[in-house]
Amino acid sequence: MTDAALAFFDSAYETFARAAAAAGVLAVDLCIAGERVRLRFAGPALAPVLLPALEHLRVPVDPDATVALTVAVFDSATTGVRMPPPPWTAADYRPKGEIAGFGTERVHTSFEPGIGVLQTFDAQRRLAVYWVAAPAVVPWWEPTFPFRVLLHWWCAPTTRQPAHAGAVGREGRGVLITGPSGSGKSTTALACLEAGLDYAGDDYVLVDVEQLRVYCLYSTAKLEPANTDRFPELRALVANPDRLREEKAIVYLREHRPDQLVPELALRAVLVPEVTGRRESSLAPLAPSAALQALAPTTTFHLPGYGREVFAKLSRLVRAVPCHRLLAGTDLSGVAATVDTLVRA
């Protein structure tokens, strides 16, 4: 099915070209882990939806610069250009948006019925297409970590990997905070933010398992609505206060805490929070295998393709740095102080 996958990619990209001709092109360059990524929007409609989480990575567009990844972004409603019907059937859909026969060594394609975001990537050309029917159908969580699937595919042949984790630090050194949803990962990262530590993410970051560095991808902070009372200063900055019955509370830190956003940190440890119910916080040694169990399944659950490669990369990471269980107490300042002490050490 390689020919079919490539033919669909070419058709999708040609459709973008027609949309761009109709609506014009807005080009935005980002610097991600030292690489230039160019977003080409057909028309302006999707830019305010997808860019706020990425604005801290924005650099001036340089037509002569080497671009490591180009993403063509468009919707049909505002450009007036329809995406051709897909060449697959409903029976071809697989978990995580994968489509039988349309994930090859060169071309990767993802689409989840009911969510409505099409992403397809040609690894040989380092070119991607991102499409939705209309800006209004973009699910609420997508703007908090846009293009993460495309970044995952793009990073596949490298030592870099988007990971379901947070990262905080100080003076260029930091720790990776990971665990399944509800484990206290975001709460720990945001407690550290409120205590003045540097912040590189609380939900998705980019790690380099060879250089042992963690890079900030998104400037969003996300909180369960019931947890906002524990962060009164952040509660006042929530961007979607009228939609908290259906969505997590979202804060765009570039607007409110730009001085604490850092592009990268040297990775010194992996932390796995465990909520204890006690007031005090402490650290306990953690086997690399247990840290991997906290980090790898949630990452591979979200990202289509390359499951074995992701597992191997993250396995290498947890064996390269010390791993700790963070026995997180109810006193958030104590949680932050425990992490800060580890970072300083």
matplotlib code that plots the C-alpha trace (Angstrom):
import matplotlib.pyplot as plt

x = [0.0, 3.0, 1.8, -1.7, -0.3, 2.0, -0.8, -3.1, -0.4, 0.2, -3.5, -3.8, -0.8, -2.2, -5.5, -3.6, -1.9, -5.3, -6.5, -3.4, -3.9, -7.5, -6.8, -3.2, -0.4, 0.7, 4.2, 5.3, 8.8, 9.4, 12.7, 12.3, 15.4, 17.6, 15.7, 13.6, 10.0, 7.9, 4.1, 2.3, -1.3, -3.7, -5.6, -5.5, -8.4, -6.4, -3.5, -5.2, -6.4, -3.1, -0.4, -0.9, 0.7, 3.7, 4.3, 7.3, 9.1, 8.5, 11.4, 11.5, 10.8, 14.0, 13.3, 17.0, 17.2, 17.3, 13.9, 13.9, 10.1, 7.3, 3.7, 0.9, -2.1, -5.6, -9.4, -12.1, -14.7, -12.8, -10.7, -13.6, -11.5, -12.8, -10.5, -11.1, -12.9, -10.4, -9.4, -9.9, -13.1, -14.5, -13.1, -9.6, -9.5, -7.3, -6.6, -4.9, -6.1, -4.0, -5.3, -4.6, -2.3, -1.6, 1.3, 4.4, 8.1, 7.9, 4.3, 2.3, -1.4, -3.7, -7.4, -9.8, -13.5, -15.4, -12.3, -11.8, -8.1, -6.2, -2.4, -0.2, 3.6, 6.1, 9.4, 11.4, 10.4, 10.0, 6.7, 3.3, -0.3, -2.7, -6.4, -9.7, -13.1, -13.5, -11.8, -14.9, -14.4, -10.9, -11.3, -10.5, -7.4, -5.7, -4.6, -2.9, -0.4, -0.8, 1.1, 2.4, 1.7, 3.6, 6.5, 6.5, 6.8, 9.4, 11.6, 11.3, 14.7, 16.5, 17.3, 14.6, 11.1, 7.9, 7.1, 4.0, 5.8, 6.5, 9.8, 10.9, 14.3, 16.7, 19.8, 19.7, 19.3, 16.0, 14.0, 11.4, 8.1, 6.0, 3.2, -0.3, -3.1, -4.2, -0.8, 0.1, 2.4, 0.8, 0.2, 3.8, 5.0, 2.7, 3.6, 7.2, 6.2, 4.4, 7.5, 9.6, 11.3, 11.8, 9.2, 9.4, 6.0, 3.5, 2.0, 4.2, 7.9, 10.6, 13.5, 16.8, 17.8, 21.4, 22.1, 20.0, 18.2, 14.5, 13.0, 9.9, 7.3, 4.1, 3.6, 0.2, -0.5, -3.5, -5.4, -8.4, -11.1, -11.5, -7.7, -7.7, -8.5, -5.0, -3.5, -5.4, -2.9, -3.2, -6.9, -7.2, -5.3, -7.4, -8.2, -11.4, -13.3, -16.7, -16.0, -14.7, -17.6, -16.2, -12.6, -9.5, -8.5, -5.9, -3.3, -1.0, 2.1, 3.8, 1.3, 1.6, 4.9, 7.2, 10.3, 9.8, 9.5, 12.8, 13.6, 15.6, 17.1, 19.9, 18.1, 19.4, 16.7, 13.3, 10.6, 7.4, 4.9, 2.8, 0.1, 0.5, -2.1, 0.5, 1.6, 5.3, 7.0, 10.1, 12.0, 12.6, 14.8, 13.0, 14.2, 14.6, 12.0, 9.4, 10.2, 9.8, 6.5, 5.3, 6.6, 6.4, 2.8, 1.1, 3.4, 2.8, -0.9, -1.2, 1.1, 0.5, 3.3, 6.9, 5.8, 8.9, 11.2, 9.6, 9.9, 13.6, 14.3, 12.6, 14.3, 17.6, 16.6, 15.6, 18.8, 20.9, 19.8, 18.7, 15.1, 13.1, 9.6, 8.3, 6.2, 4.0, 2.4, -0.5, 1.6, 2.4, 5.2, 6.8, 6.4, 8.2, 10.9, 11.7, 12.0, 14.1, 16.5, 17.0, 17.6, 20.1, 22.0]
y = [0.0, 2.3, 3.7, 4.4, 6.1, 8.3, 9.1, 10.2, 12.4, 14.0, 14.6, 16.2, 18.5, 19.5, 20.3, 22.5, 24.3, 25.1, 26.4, 28.5, 30.0, 30.8, 32.2, 33.2, 31.9, 32.9, 31.5, 31.0, 29.7, 27.9, 26.9, 23.4, 21.8, 24.0, 23.0, 25.3, 24.2, 26.1, 26.3, 27.4, 28.3, 28.6, 31.7, 33.1, 31.2, 28.3, 30.4, 31.9, 28.4, 26.5, 29.1, 30.4, 27.3, 27.7, 31.5, 31.2, 29.1, 31.6, 33.1, 35.5, 33.8, 33.5, 32.4, 31.3, 29.2, 25.5, 24.1, 20.7, 20.3, 22.0, 21.7, 22.7, 23.7, 24.4, 24.0, 23.7, 26.0, 29.2, 28.5, 27.0, 24.1, 20.6, 17.7, 14.8, 11.7, 9.3, 6.2, 3.9, 2.6, 2.7, -0.9, 0.4, 2.6, 1.4, 2.8, 6.2, 7.2, 4.8, 3.6, 0.1, 0.4, 4.1, 3.9, 3.0, 3.5, 6.8, 8.1, 8.2, 9.1, 9.6, 10.4, 9.7, 9.7, 11.9, 14.1, 15.2, 16.1, 14.7, 14.5, 13.0, 13.1, 12.3, 11.5, 11.7, 15.3, 16.3, 17.7, 17.3, 18.2, 19.1, 19.5, 20.0, 20.7, 23.9, 25.7, 25.2, 21.4, 21.4, 19.6, 21.7, 19.7, 20.0, 23.7, 22.8, 20.5, 21.1, 19.0, 16.6, 13.6, 15.2, 16.0, 12.4, 11.1, 13.7, 12.8, 9.0, 8.6, 10.8, 10.5, 12.9, 12.0, 13.9, 12.5, 12.6, 14.4, 17.7, 19.4, 22.0, 23.2, 26.0, 27.5, 25.2, 22.0, 20.1, 17.0, 15.2, 14.6, 11.7, 9.4, 8.5, 11.0, 11.8, 10.8, 14.4, 15.2, 18.5, 19.5, 18.9, 20.9, 23.8, 23.8, 24.3, 27.0, 28.9, 28.5, 30.3, 27.4, 27.4, 25.6, 23.6, 21.9, 20.0, 17.6, 17.1, 17.9, 16.8, 14.8, 13.9, 10.6, 10.9, 14.5, 14.1, 17.3, 18.2, 20.9, 23.0, 22.4, 24.1, 27.1, 25.8, 24.8, 22.6, 22.0, 19.8, 22.4, 21.0, 21.6, 25.3, 26.3, 25.1, 27.6, 30.8, 32.9, 30.7, 30.4, 34.1, 33.6, 30.8, 31.4, 29.3, 30.0, 29.6, 26.1, 24.2, 21.8, 20.2, 21.2, 21.4, 24.9, 26.3, 29.0, 30.3, 31.0, 33.0, 35.7, 35.6, 34.0, 34.4, 34.8, 31.3, 29.6, 28.1, 26.6, 23.6, 22.0, 19.6, 16.5, 15.4, 13.0, 11.4, 11.9, 9.8, 11.5, 9.5, 11.3, 10.2, 12.2, 13.3, 16.9, 16.5, 15.5, 13.3, 11.3, 7.6, 5.7, 4.2, 1.4, 2.5, -0.2, 1.4, 4.8, 3.4, 1.9, 5.4, 7.1, 4.8, 3.4, 6.8, 8.2, 5.3, 5.3, 8.8, 8.7, 6.5, 4.3, 3.6, 2.0, -0.2, 2.7, 4.9, 2.3, 1.8, 5.5, 6.0, 2.9, 4.4, 7.7, 6.2, 4.1, 7.2, 9.4, 8.7, 7.9, 8.9, 8.4, 11.8, 11.1, 14.2, 15.7, 18.0, 21.1, 22.3, 24.5, 21.4, 19.5, 22.3, 22.6, 18.8, 19.1, 22.3, 20.6, 17.8, 20.1, 22.2, 19.0]
z = [0.0, -0.2, -3.6, -2.2, 0.9, -1.2, -3.7, -0.9, 0.6, -2.8, -3.2, 0.2, -0.5, -3.8, -2.1, 0.3, -2.6, -4.0, -0.6, -0.3, -3.8, -2.8, 0.7, 0.7, 2.9, 6.4, 7.1, 10.7, 11.7, 15.0, 16.6, 18.1, 19.6, 17.4, 14.2, 12.1, 11.6, 9.2, 9.4, 6.3, 6.9, 4.0, 5.2, 8.7, 10.3, 12.0, 13.2, 16.3, 17.2, 16.9, 17.5, 21.1, 22.6, 20.2, 20.2, 22.6, 19.9, 17.1, 15.2, 12.2, 8.9, 6.9, 3.2, 2.9, 6.0, 6.1, 7.1, 8.9, 8.7, 6.8, 7.8, 5.5, 7.5, 6.2, 6.6, 4.1, 5.6, 5.4, 2.2, 0.2, -0.9, 0.0, 0.9, -1.5, -0.1, 1.6, -0.4, 2.7, 4.3, 7.9, 8.4, 7.9, 11.0, 13.8, 17.3, 17.7, 14.3, 12.3, 9.0, 7.7, 4.7, 5.1, 7.5, 5.6, 6.2, 4.2, 4.6, 7.8, 8.0, 11.0, 11.2, 14.0, 13.1, 15.5, 16.2, 12.6, 12.4, 9.4, 9.7, 7.0, 6.7, 4.0, 5.8, 2.7, 1.9, 5.6, 4.6, 6.4, 5.9, 8.7, 7.8, 9.5, 8.0, 9.9, 12.8, 14.9, 14.9, 16.4, 19.7, 22.8, 23.7, 20.3, 20.7, 24.0, 22.2, 18.4, 15.9, 18.5, 16.2, 13.3, 15.6, 16.8, 13.2, 12.4, 15.3, 14.7, 13.1, 15.6, 19.3, 20.1, 21.3, 22.3, 25.8, 28.0, 30.8, 32.4, 33.1, 35.6, 36.7, 37.7, 36.1, 33.1, 34.9, 35.3, 36.0, 34.0, 35.8, 34.4, 35.3, 34.1, 34.1, 37.7, 39.2, 40.2, 37.2, 36.3, 39.9, 40.7, 37.7, 38.5, 42.1, 41.0, 38.6, 41.4, 43.6, 41.0, 39.2, 35.5, 33.4, 30.2, 30.3, 32.4, 29.8, 26.7, 26.2, 23.8, 25.2, 23.6, 25.0, 23.7, 24.7, 27.9, 27.3, 27.6, 25.3, 25.9, 23.2, 24.5, 26.8, 28.0, 31.6, 32.1, 35.4, 36.3, 37.1, 40.6, 41.2, 40.3, 43.9, 44.9, 42.5, 43.0, 41.1, 38.0, 38.4, 37.6, 34.4, 32.9, 29.2, 29.1, 32.4, 30.8, 29.5, 32.5, 32.6, 29.4, 29.4, 31.6, 32.7, 30.3, 31.0, 28.3, 30.2, 27.5, 28.2, 32.0, 33.0, 30.1, 32.3, 33.7, 30.3, 29.2, 25.8, 27.3, 30.3, 30.9, 32.3, 35.7, 36.9, 36.3, 38.9, 39.2, 41.6, 44.0, 46.1, 49.7, 51.6, 54.1, 54.4, 53.9, 50.6, 50.2, 47.6, 47.3, 44.9, 41.9, 39.6, 35.9, 35.0, 37.2, 35.8, 32.3, 33.2, 34.2, 31.1, 28.1, 28.1, 28.3, 25.5, 23.2, 24.0, 22.6, 19.6, 16.5, 15.1, 16.2, 19.5, 19.8, 18.9, 21.4, 24.1, 23.2, 23.4, 26.7, 28.1, 27.2, 28.9, 32.3, 32.4, 31.8, 34.7, 38.3, 38.9, 42.0, 43.3, 44.5, 47.6, 47.1, 50.2, 50.4, 51.0, 47.5, 48.7, 50.2, 46.9, 45.1, 47.7, 47.5, 43.7, 44.0, 46.4, 43.9, 41.0, 43.0, 44.0]

ax = plt.figure().add_subplot(projection="3d")
ax.plot(x, y, z, "-o")
ax.set_aspect("equal")
plt.show()
